[in-house]
Structures are given as structure tokens and as C-alpha cells.
Amino acid sequence: MQLIWLRNDLRIHDNTALCAASERGPTLALWLVSPGQWKEHDDAPCKVDFWLRNLRELQEALAHYNIPLLIRHAEHWRDAPQVVLEVCQAHGVQDVHVNEEYGINETRRDRQVGELLQRHDIRLHSHLDQLLFKPGTVLTRNDGYFKVFTQFRKACYQRLHHALPPLQRLPRKQDRPAATNDAIPEAIEGFALPCDTLRDLWPAGERHARKRLEDFAQDAMADYPEQRDIPSVDGTSQLSPYLAAGVVSVRQCLHAALAHNHGEFESGNPGAVTWINELLWREFYKHVLTGYPRVSRHRAFRPATEAVQWRDAPEDLKAWQEGRTGVPIVDAAMRQLLATGWMHNRLRMVVAMFLSKNLLIDWRKGEAFFMRHLIDGDLAANNGGWQWSASTGTDSVPYFRVFNPVSQSERFDKKGRFLRHWLPELKDLDDKEIHSPGGLFSVRGYPQPIVDLGMSRRRAIEAFKQLPKEQEVEY
């Protein structure tokens, strides 16, 4: 008997571990409910709900192949080895298949599971699935992990020219097994969904994810370079929740882009090229997570920046979290996050830089808040984005480059459509006033800015100037 232990790979199409397990023989699927671990990882209630909804869709899809889905409880990942072993012993499993996950806790969990299973003559097979390239196979000339994205991308291009990662086959249909499906919980205690409308925004299931991918590749990808920075239009694929949960694979995304660009990834349709680069950014941050494990430990990638004197400003932090900073683009973006579990990528950079630079509040507080609310929360991408904005990470923006949120708003929401949607109290201001109310344009019910943008920019630059000179260190 074979067992696929599902994690962030909730699909039957192009699922490496599922394909490998079913090729070997009769297969069972397993999912672990781990609320204690999810709490420690700041996983958002909307993300947990998304997992459960996709599990229901997946259970139906697996039933077509006569693969039952078992649900077991392992409060923390340290409980996983014993729980997985008990499932194996109860069902006569000889081989357990998993798709690799990355991060210190994930790596430790899988190692401990493998060691316990081995002591009972059960083999654990790990498969590359979340990424195009296995971490440790795309390296610098000195056999180190890349620290700069453009160099990493070039190395990936060379690999892609040589061979494209193939799509995996669907699982084999098997004889009806003795085991039966377990009931999937409707909800998990401690992860109450803030509102049901989130479910309408993010429908579950592979069928929807694959249609969203195809629609984007066919209709919106061509305009992606021009539209992706405009938050008032649907110019991005909005596939990140489905990628984070593994409802669609990065290989499927790559192949869809190539299919609409005559097989090219460096030339041809600029939209396809730009979007493939975004897939490689996702790849890059997961390689960084593996190669430089300090970022899994709430540490700055650049050690010198650990000395930044962050402000202890709980009221400013709360105002940022609640979308009442008095800076419209920041407040509108934060309200979008709270209402939808998602935020436009351009705005993620704007609000992250506002918190870490203009408010000079530790980026880790923003990183954790994002994870507690994002339906697409992903440790590597979230950490990479926050450290980029805070100038503490790999390939990060120079510390002296601080986005002016008003300029960003005027540039990317020129007519104020996004602002009016999320800040209806400002709807009567004209297209110029709406980006920077306050002073002459004060509006009843909308706060004055909590910080002066010019002063706070200078304060942040001075704080970074005080840092000791960086030296190469071993990670």
C-alpha cells in the first residue's frame, strides 16, 4: 500500500507525489489537521478555510480514482511522526510519498517522520513539486546560493533552455479500497472566518484555478506589464492563493505562459516574459529560504540591519493595521487586505515601506500581520517581500530609496478609483485632492496623517546610516 501525505499540494493534476504513489500501487491519501502549528506560523483563518474547502473538492476528485482521503489530528508537527506511523501500520503502508516543503520547521518535521518510518521498515519518498528547480541545484560559480535575483534568473533561464520541467500524469485509477473517506471538518477551532464573502471571492477547486489560469493567459497576460501595477483593475492573475495551497502548480503556470508565447520565456510577448519572471521571483525566495535559513528564524537576511533602532510605537502600528493612517493609499490597501484576505502586489510594497521606513516600525511586525490575514500567505514570498521593502533582505531596495505613498497613489491610481472604492468617505474629493487629504482638504471622519512623509523619510535614512559596515558572513 502507498500513502500520499498531502500538504500544500491540493490537486490531482501535475501532482508529483500523487503520480509516483499511484504508479507503485494502491494508494491512500492523508491530511493532518495541525491547529497548534498553524497558530505558531500565523496562518490566517481565511487560509485555513481555503484549505478545507479545497480538500472537499480534492476528496471528490480522488474518489474518481478510488483513492480515499483520511483526516488525522496532529496538534503540532512534532506529533506528525507518530500519527503518520499509526496510519501506515493500520493500513499496511510500505511507502509514504510527500512533495518537498521548505523552511526550518518543515524540514525538521519531514526528517523526523522519515527517521521514525525507517525504524519500522517504511520508506519516505520526497518529490520536487513546489518549485521548478530543487534548492541546491541552481548555484553560483562558487557553489553558493544566489543573493541577487537577476543572476538567479539568468541561471534559471539557462536551465530552462536545456529542459523544461514536464507536467506529471494523472494518478492511476485503482480497485475500490477497503478504507473509506473521512469527514473533512467544516471549520477549525481558533480559525473562525471573519466573513463568508471571502468564500465568494476565492472559490475552491482545481477546476476554478485552472480556468483562472487559462483566462489570464489568454485574455490578460498580453497587457500584464501595463496593468499589473494598477490596483483598480484586475490586471494580475490573482492565482497566488491557489499556488500557495498547491491547487495549481508552478509548472502548470509556466506551461500555460509558454503556450501563449510560442514556447518563449525570454522574448516574444512582454506580458508572458514579465509574468514568468514573477514565477521566478517566487522560486528565488524559496531557494533563499533554504540556502539562508536565518530568514526562517525571524532574522534579517543582512545581519548589519539587525542593529536598526526600530521605534516602539503601538498606536502607530495599530493605525496602520486598521487602515487609519491618514495616508489614503495605505489605508485603502489595508482595508482591502482585511476585507478580502489579499492585497495588490504594488500596494504590498507601498504599505510595507510605509511601516518600515516612514513609521520606522520593525518589518517583522508587518510580516506577521500579513501572514495572519493573507489567504495566499507564504513564508518565503512574504518574508522576501517584507525584507525587500525594509532594505534588510537579499536584493533589497537601497535604504535611501523610500517610496512616497502619495506619489505612488497619483501614479498608479490616477483617477482615484481604488481609493474611492475602499475609502468612500473621500469619494467627493477631486482626482488630485483624494491622494493627499488633510490641511485644506480635511474630510470629516477621515484622520489627519499620523506622520510627516518628508520628516519620516529623513529619519529612516539616518537610522540606516548609523549601521555598521556590512561584512560577508556565513549563514
URJO-V752023 format. One record per residue. N is the residue number from 1. PHI is phi in whole degrees, -180 to 180 (none if undefined). BURIAL is + if it has 24 or more other ideal C-beta (glycine too) atoms within 12 Angstrom, else -. Layout:
BEGIN
n = (N N)
phi = (PHI PHI)
burial = (BURIAL BURIAL)
END
This chain:
BEGIN
n = (1 2 3 4 5 6 7 8 9 10 11 12 13 14 15 16 17 18 19 20 21 22 23 24 25 26 27 28 29 30 31 32 33 34 35 36 37 38 39 40 41 42 43 44 45 46 47 48 49 50 51 52 53 54 55 56 57 58 59 60 61 62 63 64 65 66 67 68 69 70 71 72 73 74 75 76 77 78 79 80 81 82 83 84 85 86 87 88 89 90 91 92 93 94 95 96 97 98 99 100 101 102 103 104 105 106 107 108 109 110 111 112 113 114 115 116 117 118 119 120 121 122 123 124 125 126 127 128 129 130 131 132 133 134 135 136 137 138 139 140 141 142 143 144 145 146 147 148 149 150 151 152 153 154 155 156 157 158 159 160 161 162 163 164 165 166 167 168 169 170 171 172 173 174 175 176 177 178 179 180 181 182 183 184 185 186 187 188 189 190 191 192 193 194 195 196 197 198 199 200 201 202 203 204 205 206 207 208 209 210 211 212 213 214 215 216 217 218 219 220 221 222 223 224 225 226 227 228 229 230 231 232 233 234 235 236 237 238 239 240 241 242 243 244 245 246 247 248 249 250 251 252 253 254 255 256 257 258 259 260 261 262 263 264 265 266 267 268 269 270 271 272 273 274 275 276 277 278 279 280 281 282 283 284 285 286 287 288 289 290 291 292 293 294 295 296 297 298 299 300 301 302 303 304 305 306 307 308 309 310 311 312 313 314 315 316 317 318 319 320 321 322 323 324 325 326 327 328 329 330 331 332 333 334 335 336 337 338 339 340 341 342 343 344 345 346 347 348 349 350 351 352 353 354 355 356 357 358 359 360 361 362 363 364 365 366 367 368 369 370 371 372 373 374 375 376 377 378 379 380 381 382 383 384 385 386 387 388 389 390 391 392 393 394 395 396 397 398 399 400 401 402 403 404 405 406 407 408 409 410 411 412 413 414 415 416 417 418 419 420 421 422 423 424 425 426 427 428 429 430 431 432 433 434 435 436 437 438 439 440 441 442 443 444 445 446 447 448 449 450 451 452 453 454 455 456 457 458 459 460 461 462 463 464 465 466 467 468 469 470 471 472 473 474 475)
phi = (none -108 -128 -102 -94 -79 -133 -93 -153 -88 -156 -103 -81 52 -109 -61 -66 -64 -62 -64 -64 -69 -69 -82 157 -54 -130 -114 -115 -135 -131 -105 -89 -133 -62 -62 -68 -62 -63 -62 -92 60 -66 -76 -55 -67 -73 -62 -61 -63 -58 -63 -66 -72 -63 -64 -64 -67 -59 -65 -66 -66 -61 -62 -101 60 -108 -74 -111 -97 -119 -131 -103 -138 -50 -125 -67 -66 -85 -62 -55 -68 -66 -64 -61 -63 -64 -61 -69 -71 -119 64 -80 -101 -136 -113 -116 -135 -92 -56 -123 -127 123 -62 -66 -65 -65 -64 -57 -68 -64 -67 -63 -60 -67 -68 -62 -61 -66 -113 60 -117 -98 -105 -113 -101 -127 -75 -148 -69 -126 -78 -131 -66 -55 100 -107 -115 -128 -73 -63 -95 61 -112 -75 -69 -113 -122 -63 -60 -71 -62 -60 -60 -66 -66 -58 -62 -67 -68 -62 -73 -164 -83 -61 -78 -79 -86 -73 -67 -67 -76 -77 -118 -64 -60 -82 -75 -72 -120 -64 -92 -71 -91 -58 -72 -157 -117 -57 93 -130 -69 -71 -64 -159 -71 -62 -59 -68 -72 -70 -128 -62 -90 109 -60 -58 -69 -61 -69 -67 -62 -64 -65 -62 -65 -63 -85 -110 -112 -63 -60 -97 -57 -60 -86 -93 -67 -96 -102 -71 -85 -122 -87 -96 -111 -74 52 -95 -58 -63 -75 -70 -64 -89 73 -76 -135 -102 -66 -66 -61 -64 -62 -65 -66 -65 -66 -64 -102 -139 54 79 -96 -125 -112 -144 91 -62 -59 -66 -64 -63 -64 -70 -62 -61 -66 -63 -74 -61 -59 -60 -58 -66 -73 -66 -61 -58 -80 -77 -130 -63 -58 -71 -80 -109 61 -113 -72 -64 -94 -57 -61 -77 -64 -88 -58 -88 -71 -80 -96 -136 -61 -70 -66 -62 -65 -62 -64 -63 -96 70 -141 -85 84 -109 -54 -65 -69 -67 -64 -65 -68 -69 -60 -60 -66 -88 -119 74 -150 -142 -57 -62 -58 -73 -60 -68 -63 -72 -68 -72 -63 -68 -81 -107 -66 -93 52 -104 -49 -57 -65 -70 -72 -59 -66 -64 -59 -60 -75 -129 -83 -73 -106 -56 -140 -53 -64 -68 -66 -63 -61 -66 -66 -71 -62 -67 -85 63 -113 -110 -70 59 -77 -65 -57 -61 -84 -96 -122 -57 -90 -62 -68 -63 -62 -64 -64 -77 -104 -137 -51 -89 71 -65 -65 -62 -67 -66 -97 -126 -61 -66 -103 -62 -87 -73 -78 -64 -93 -62 -65 -78 -148 -70 116 65 -67 -109 -66 -125 -60 91 -119 -71 -72 -56 -82 -152 -83 -64 -67 -60 -69 -63 -64 -62 -65 -62 -65 -62 -77 -65 -78 -70 -66 -63 -74 -128 -68 -130 -86 -99)
burial = (+ + + + + + + + + + + + + + + + + + + + + + + + - + + + + + + + + + + - + + - - + + + + + + + + + + + + + + + + + + + - + + - - + + + + + + + + + + - + + - + + + + + + + + + + - - + - + + + + + + + + + + + + + + - - + + - + + + - + + - - - - + + + + + + + + + + + + + + - - + - - - - - - + + + - + - + + + - + + + - + + - - - - + - + + - - + - - + - - + - + - + - - + - - - + - - + - + - - - - + + - + + + + + + - + + + - + + + - + + - - + + + - + - - + + + + + + - - + + + + + + + + + + + + + + + + + + + + + + + + - + + - - - + + - - + - + + + + + + + + + + + + + + + + + + + + + + + + + + - + + + + + - - + + - + - + + - - - - + + - + + + - + + + + + + + + + + + + + + + + - + + + + + + + + + + + + + + + + + + + + + + + + + + + + + + + + + + + + + + + + + + + + + + + + + + + + + + + + + + - + - - + + + + + - + + - - + + - - + - + + + + + + - + + - - + - - - + + + + + + - - - - + - - + + - + + + - + - - + + - + + - - + + - - - - - - - - - - -)
END
